[in-house]
Amino acid sequence: MRRLAGFAVLLSLLAPAAAAQQTNTGLEALGRRDQVLGWEAVGRVDMNNAGFCTGTLIAPDLVLTAAHCLFDQAKGAPYDPASIQFRAGLRDTKIIAASRVRRAVAHPGYTPFAAVSTDSIRHDVALLELAEAIPAGRAAPFAIAAPGSSKTVSVVSYARDREATLSWQRACHIGDHFAEIMSFDCDVNHGSSGAPVFDLSDGRAKIIAVISSGSRDGGKAISYGMELPRMVADLKAALRSGKGVILAKGDAPVAQIRRIGVSDAGKSSSGARFVKARTTTP
């Protein structure tokens, strides 16, 4: 996990309220099909066999994730969308459905490869347009919402050492909320970039943020995400206009929509912030 540039500034703005922490629940592995029920739209975003992030369907053909997941840190260039695959509900060697990506767009305010800052976190959001929609009957998309009054949130994610199975933290908390950025004390790690932060307070799961960056302070996890309604509206407008959209090279491959798949054992996360470069073995 990359240490955040300007981390002291972020802490001064967002961390004070985190001192009054409430009790968090531990991570629950969602390894059985019945445990994934309701969370099928959360999946793993695999980038060209180079690593992974977490993503979530917000429409049958749109996946919400972190913008930095779209960029190859080693090459200093975006990944070809045709090489990115979204695997919904991945659990061990099984998936709900999978599709390649046709187009991708990072928020217009996001600057790739820049140092992590409040501005980069605020705009660290992206949409992936799938080559073929995943039917809602298999994976029902989640709605986006502004943060409510509840400080309790829930996170579903993949991460290092749990890369092949969804994990659910039923309850963690917002530390503070400033200038469209929120801090969280949720248990996330490399590979959790793009993970949805849910508000479950009214009994219906709504995404209020995605995980962008994080660190550990004295052994305590601190992560950051952003308000979504304005950012997602901007991203949808960009997809409609084509401005800033990353196109697949050539024709996008035919989507591979299937119920059963095989995970890539040993795959590590990729990129920066909460993602780590994959190491290759001879």
Secondary structure, DSSP 8 states (H G I E B T S, - for coil): ----TTHHHHHHHHSGGGGS------EEE--SHHHHTT-TTEEEEEETTS-EEEEEEEETTEEEE-GGGGEETTTTEE--GGGEEEEET-BTTB-SEEEEEEEEEE-TT--TT----HHHHHT--EEEEESS---TTTS---EE----S--EEEEEEEETTEEEEEEEEEEEEEEEEETTEEEE-----TT-TT-EEEE-TTSS-EEEEEEEEEEEETTEEEEEEE--HHHHHHHHHHHHH-TT-EE-SSS-------SB----TT----SSTT--------
